[in-house]
Amino acid sequence: MAVGYDEGTVIILPDLDEDLLRECEVETFRSSGPGGQHVNKTESAVRLRHLPSRIVVTSQQERSQHRNKGLCLQ
């Protein structure tokens, strides 16, 4: 489990699937759309490319890079 902090609240996040992550190329980038100054300054969006299958998944739904990476791995 990973522990993160979001606006003063402690959030427990499940561990990412490390075996699956080893088979992937991960790219981070700045999100577009709503989110204010935060999305303009941080690379919170994640693009995950599974190399064996060539499947590409992108998430910019969350403000956290860790959460977006978790969504991509689901």
ZIHU-V624355 format. One record per residue. N is the residue number from 1. SS is DSSP state (@ for helix, = for strand, . for the rest). PHI is phi in radians with two decimals (NA if undefined). D_FIRST is the distance of its C-alpha to the first C-alpha in Angstrom with 1 decimal. Layout:
# ZIHU-V624355
n=N ss=SS phi=PHI d_first=D_FIRST
n=N ss=SS phi=PHI d_first=D_FIRST
This chain:
# ZIHU-V624355
n=1 ss=. phi=NA d_first=0.0
n=2 ss== phi=-1.97 d_first=3.8
n=3 ss== phi=-1.89 d_first=6.7
n=4 ss== phi=-2.22 d_first=9.8
n=5 ss== phi=-2.10 d_first=13.4
n=6 ss== phi=-2.33 d_first=15.8
n=7 ss=. phi=0.90 d_first=19.3
n=8 ss=. phi=1.47 d_first=18.6
n=9 ss== phi=-1.90 d_first=15.9
n=10 ss== phi=-1.47 d_first=12.4
n=11 ss== phi=-2.11 d_first=10.1
n=12 ss== phi=-1.66 d_first=6.5
n=13 ss== phi=-1.89 d_first=5.7
n=14 ss=. phi=-1.17 d_first=4.8
n=15 ss=. phi=-1.10 d_first=4.8
n=16 ss=. phi=-1.33 d_first=8.5
n=17 ss=. phi=-1.27 d_first=11.2
n=18 ss=@ phi=-1.13 d_first=12.3
n=19 ss=@ phi=-1.13 d_first=15.6
n=20 ss=@ phi=-1.15 d_first=16.6
n=21 ss=@ phi=-1.09 d_first=15.8
n=22 ss=@ phi=-1.14 d_first=18.2
n=23 ss=. phi=-1.56 d_first=20.9
n=24 ss== phi=-2.09 d_first=20.7
n=25 ss== phi=-1.81 d_first=22.3
n=26 ss== phi=-1.93 d_first=20.4
n=27 ss== phi=-2.17 d_first=22.6
n=28 ss== phi=-1.94 d_first=21.9
n=29 ss== phi=-2.72 d_first=24.7
n=30 ss=. phi=-1.35 d_first=25.8
n=31 ss=. phi=-1.21 d_first=25.6
n=32 ss=. phi=-1.99 d_first=28.8
n=33 ss=. phi=1.60 d_first=29.8
n=34 ss=. phi=-1.16 d_first=28.9
n=35 ss=. phi=2.48 d_first=26.5
n=36 ss=. phi=1.16 d_first=29.1
n=37 ss=@ phi=-1.10 d_first=28.9
n=38 ss=@ phi=-1.02 d_first=25.2
n=39 ss=@ phi=-1.24 d_first=25.5
n=40 ss=@ phi=-1.36 d_first=28.6
n=41 ss=@ phi=-1.91 d_first=27.0
n=42 ss=. phi=-2.12 d_first=23.6
n=43 ss=. phi=-1.62 d_first=22.6
n=44 ss=. phi=-1.64 d_first=19.9
n=45 ss== phi=-1.36 d_first=21.2
n=46 ss== phi=-2.27 d_first=20.0
n=47 ss== phi=-2.05 d_first=22.3
n=48 ss== phi=-2.02 d_first=20.9
n=49 ss== phi=-1.99 d_first=23.7
n=50 ss== phi=-1.40 d_first=23.2
n=51 ss=. phi=-1.12 d_first=25.8
n=52 ss=. phi=-1.09 d_first=27.0
n=53 ss=. phi=-1.76 d_first=27.7
n=54 ss=. phi=1.14 d_first=28.3
n=55 ss== phi=-1.34 d_first=26.4
n=56 ss== phi=-2.06 d_first=25.4
n=57 ss== phi=-2.20 d_first=22.9
n=58 ss== phi=-2.20 d_first=22.8
n=59 ss== phi=-2.40 d_first=20.8
n=60 ss=. phi=-2.38 d_first=21.8
n=61 ss=. phi=-1.21 d_first=21.1
n=62 ss=. phi=-1.74 d_first=18.5
n=63 ss=. phi=-1.43 d_first=19.1
n=64 ss=. phi=-1.78 d_first=15.9
n=65 ss=@ phi=-1.08 d_first=15.9
n=66 ss=@ phi=-1.08 d_first=12.1
n=67 ss=@ phi=-1.15 d_first=12.6
n=68 ss=@ phi=-1.11 d_first=15.8
n=69 ss=@ phi=-1.11 d_first=14.4
n=70 ss=@ phi=-1.08 d_first=12.1
n=71 ss=@ phi=-1.11 d_first=15.3
n=72 ss=@ phi=-1.11 d_first=17.3
n=73 ss=@ phi=-1.37 d_first=15.3
n=74 ss=. phi=-1.20 d_first=15.7
